């Protein structure tokens, strides 16, 4: 046993060394996280509690969409309308697209949030292929059918499907 112990000690030290390194790395990661630190939570707390997301006018009266960050909810409110106990719409400036509200005892001026836009390539949708019909040739595709022709084809397709349904029912009953 005494001869084995000196040989096992270096192996035991090698086995425990990574655990010590992992603990040191973990401690350094906790202090300097790549995902942010406690300072990031402070910015979340100072984030705006309300967003002015939309407006529309109907019959000369304006309605405003206000997003409440604390409840992750949005509401449509009119001028001088109150939501809950702490949100009241006061004034609206259509030129500047700014809304003045009273929220939790404070008067806030909110600017309409603009939508985020992304450029997308326009594609022309291809109509779904109808069973038992070949793809239209370029000459057929360029000649647009009239409404009467389209209605006639639709009626014909309905008759065809009804007939198939009747045949299926007859086969089932036999």
N, C-alpha and C positions, 0 to 999 in steps of 0.2 A: 504494500500500500504506500509506503514511504517513497518508493521509486516512481510510482504513478503520479503522485501529487505534484512534484516539480514539473512534470510534463503537462499536467492539466492547468496549472496556474496561468501560463501564457495564453492558452486557449480560452480560459475563462475571462481573462482580461480583454481579449479580442472580441468575445461575445458581448461583453458589457459596454465596451467603448461606443458602439453605435447608439446605444440607449442614452448615454450621456450627451452625445452630439445632437441627437434628436431633441432632447430636452432643451439644450442651449438654442437650437434653431427655432424651436417652438416659442421660447421666451422672446427671442428677437422678433419673430413674426407677430407676436401679440403686441409688442411695443411699437412696431413699424409695419402695420398691416398694408398690403398692396391694395386693399379694398377701401381704404380710408380709415380715419381714426375717430375719436370722440368729437373732433371738430366738425365732422360731417353731420353729426346729428344736430349740432347747433344750427347749421344752415337749414336743416329740414324744419326746425322749430320756427325760424324766422321767415319761412316761405309764406307767400301770400295766402291768406285764408279764403279769399274769394277770387273768382275769375269771371269777367264779363264775356260770355261766349256767343251770344247771339241777340239779334233784335229784329222785330218785324212790326209793321203798322197795319192795323185793321180798323177801318171806320174812323180814321183820324186819331186813334189811340195807339200808343206804343206799348209793346211787351218786350221784356228783357229776359234772357236766359242767364242765370247766375249759378255758377258752380261753387258749391261749398266744399272745400277741401277736407274739413274735419269729418264730414259725414259721407264723403265721396258721392255726392248727390247734386243734381242740378234742378232748379225750379224756374218756371216762367212767372214773372211778376210784372204788374203794371205800375205806373207812377203812383206814388203815395200808398202803395200796397205793402203790407207787412208779412213776413214769413217768420213763423216762430215768435220768439220774444225779443230777438236781438238783431233782426235785419229788416230795414225799411228802405225802399227805393225813394229817393228824394227828387233829383233832377236828371235830365238827359240833354246833352248837346249833340245834335245830329251832325253838325259840321265836323267836330273833333272826334265824334264817336266815343264820347266819354259819358259815363254814368256816375252820378254821385249817390252814394248810399250811406246809411247810418248802420254800423255794425258793431255790436257790443260796446255801445257808448262812444264810438269813434266815427268821425266822418271820413269816408274813403272815396277817392276818385279812381274809378276803374276805366281802363281803355279797352275797347273791343279787341279781343285776341284774334289775330289773323290765322287762318287755316294754314297748316303746313302742306305745301304742294310738292309733288314729285313728278318728274317728267316720265311719261310712259309712252312707248311707241303705240300708235294706233293700229289696230288690226281689224280686218273685216271678218266678221263671223261667217263661217261657212254653214249653210243649212245642213241639218242632219239628213243622212241618206235614208230614203224610204225603201222598205224591203221590196224586192223583186223589181226594182227600177234601176236602170243604169245611170251612171253619172252623166249630167248634161254635157253635151259637146260645147266648145266655145261658141259655135254659131247659135245654139239653143240658149245659152246663157246670156248672150247679148240681146236677144229678142225678149223683152219683158212681156209676160202674158197680161191680157186685159183682166179686169175684175170678173167679167162674165166667164172667161176661160178658167180662171182660178176657182170660182164657185162651182163650175161644172165638174172640175177635177175633184174638188172636195166632196161633192155629192156622190160622185162615182166611187171614191175611196170609202165613204160611209156605207154605201150599198155592198161593196166588196167585203168589208169587215163584218157586216151583219150576216151576210151569207156564210162566211167562215164560222161565225159564232153558232149559227143554226146547225151547220154540219157537225160541229163539235158536240152540240147538245144531243143531236140525233145519235151519234156514235156512242155517247155516254148512256143513253136510255136503252140501247140494244143489248 
